[in-house]
Amino acid sequence: MRDRIFENNRISRILDDAIANDGIWVAYQPQIDVETGEIHGYEALMRLKNSKVSPAQFIPIAEETGQIIKIDRILTEKVVRQMAEWREHGIPLYKVSINYSYSQVSDIHYVDFLEELLKRYNIPPELICIEITESLFISNKEAVSKLLNEFVKRGISLALDDFGTGYSSLSYLTFLPINVVKIDKSLVDNYLSNEKGDFIKNIVRLVHSLAMKLTVEGVEHQWQNEKLKTFHCDYIQGYYYSKPISGAEIEDFNRKFRSIG
């Protein structure tokens, strides 16, 4: 326990330094439209410039300490500014997904902050998707539902991340203003085999029956990609197409991907 406290404090100090000294950068992982084979969008993923501490390590600590509020505001501004830069360089804009932590619910002005950024850089709100997980509803379902409706009112779409990994995901689909459902790598690895593939296929059918789209994360192999096509899932994200890359690398990826297509 003492070692864990020491390590958490060490990582918290690293985060303080990153917040104060522009030590946060954004990686983008492409999402591909299964039907058209074209780029659908990107997921924005935060990274630390001067530390090998992974997001899996620092994000839970940032949520616990409240540092996640400042970090996510920094990430959000970097994303919107990057989109404006892509446009200046002649790169077509696609939707970018930003992860929203349950700890951010206390940041009551985040929606206004995001809206002001979009206006400042002249980025259409429909090009932003906020990704949430069901952990967001642990504290106050009524307040969270109101918050999500505020995003929708501003023209910002919503995605439910990590579907199927919690015990009550299905109930949320019936009342949340969700546009996209995402299933992660663990379900792909465990259920996409020949013997269990119907599990994924049934999730696709369920999501489509609710007039929503489905994104599958963690796709690494061609056989996975081909099978998901036969299941008619909507979007694919994973190393099969690209690892998370920088904004500058996205420009190269975009040009090469369009030339291949």
HELIX and SHEET records of a PDB file:
HELIX    1   1 ARG A    2  ALA A   20  1                                  19    
HELIX    2   2 PRO A   55  THR A   65  1                                  11    
HELIX    3   3 GLN A   67  GLU A   88  1                                  22    
HELIX    4   4 TYR A  102  SER A  106  5                                   5    
HELIX    5   5 TYR A  110  ARG A  120  1                                  11    
HELIX    6   6 PRO A  125  LEU A  127  5                                   3    
HELIX    7   7 GLU A  134  PHE A  137  5                                   4    
HELIX    8   8 LYS A  141  LYS A  153  1                                  13    
HELIX    9   9 SER A  169  LEU A  173  1                                   5    
HELIX   10  10 LYS A  185  TYR A  191  1                                   7    
HELIX   11  11 GLY A  197  SER A  209  1                                  13    
HELIX   12  12 GLN A  222  THR A  230  1                                   9    
HELIX   13  13 GLY A  247  ILE A  260  1                                  14    
SHEET    1   A 9 ILE A  24  ASP A  33  0                                        
SHEET    2   A 9 ILE A  39  LEU A  48 -1                                        
SHEET    3   A 9 LYS A  95  ASN A  99  1                                        
SHEET    4   A 9 ILE A 128  ILE A 132  1                                        
SHEET    5   A 9 SER A 157  LEU A 160  1                                        
SHEET    6   A 9 VAL A 180  ILE A 183  1                                        
SHEET    7   A 9 LYS A 213  VAL A 216  1                                        
SHEET    8   A 9 TYR A 235  GLN A 237  1                                        
SHEET    9   A 9 ILE A  24  ASP A  33 -1                                        
END                                                                             
